[in-house]
Amino acid sequence: MNKQLILLTDSFPFGTKETFLEAEIGFLANAFESVHLFPLHGEGAFRPQGTNVVVHTPFLSFSPKDQKRLFIAGLLNLSPLGFALKELVAKSVYKHTVYLRVWAAALFVLRAAYSNRQRMNELHTLINDETVVYSYWGDKLALLMPFLKRLHPSLKSVVRFHGGDLYEERKGGYLPFREWMFPSVQHFVSISEHGKNYLESRYPSFVQNALLFRLGVADHGLNSYVSQSFFHVVSCSNLIALKRVHLIAEALLTVKISVFWTHIGDGPEMKKLLQMVAALPSNVKVNLQGQKSNAAVIGFYQRTPIDCFLNVSESEGVPVSIMEALSFGIPVIATNAGGTGEIVDDKVGKLLPISIDNHNIADALNALMCEVDSFSLREAARHRWQELCDANKNYNEFAHFLNTL
């Protein structure tokens, strides 16, 4: 049995991102004598952890979104460069503006992290025969795996893949350094069957047997549903182009009955969305709540009657937001992006094709508003969570897998 886990994250436990790790970390801490968290960066408030969870100082003292500082930190050091130049030429990266930008961003993050000799020494000192190194994402700090394996040939390594760190289409058709990193990874873990198949078909030379370990959310009870004079629709996502939240506003232009739409989340599309909301008819009321902590979102679901959860993204892994809605017994309408179709279908709401417009969304909402047996949908949604998205079951299984490698 392994006694020690090293967990590589983006910013967790700092700030408000990677909220889904809040559910997983407790199970990991219970399975190991100690868990060592190594974040890439660490802006924002610190989220306290269990007594056997050691949080190391982040690799970077700044956000990688600070391009000027990242450029300086990633360029002006003696970190390895040959593997990157080889790929630059071999894949003709220099011929594609988008590829070159993605290549440079990944390289600067990696070189800036690797040049932090104190963090790298801490990693190397911790690794022994009873240690598992687990990268929560398939990019960024996961790219340290070749360097770790070079000094520790029997390294027990696990990399989990989600969406933006898996699907090349999300990065303009190219994710850097896969062929260089993958031979150093012992186990490839996907959060969906769709992602598992993608890994095996896209990288058959390196990935023959990817593993499926789904994410999960905790049980916080059922949504306090009561029949209301309006239909309450909730969406929860960052306001970025990928999430296509503007389509919801467009769809509500054509809905005739009274609708109350709550959106939780913020981002660069907020200004555009505010303008669209101002043009909605009087039968549609909107509450744009902005960014909320996961605890606040859960409290909202516990207190507020909700008729439908709506997700219209063009690309996903398996959205935790949908899992949370299902756990409360809330029917879901969502696009068939990534692994979403593995947890959403007509039994729990409506699965829409990715290629949709506002009319498709309006039709789905109208059909759900007219559903005479909404209680059965709510029961089925709760059962779907119990079957596929229960954190207690999913994370216990995953923690056991890591501990017995």
Summary of the structure (lengths in Angstrom):
residues: 405
radius of gyration: 22.0
end to end distance: 7.5
largest distance: 66.5
contacts: 1374
relative contact order: 0.11
helix: 43%
strand: 17%
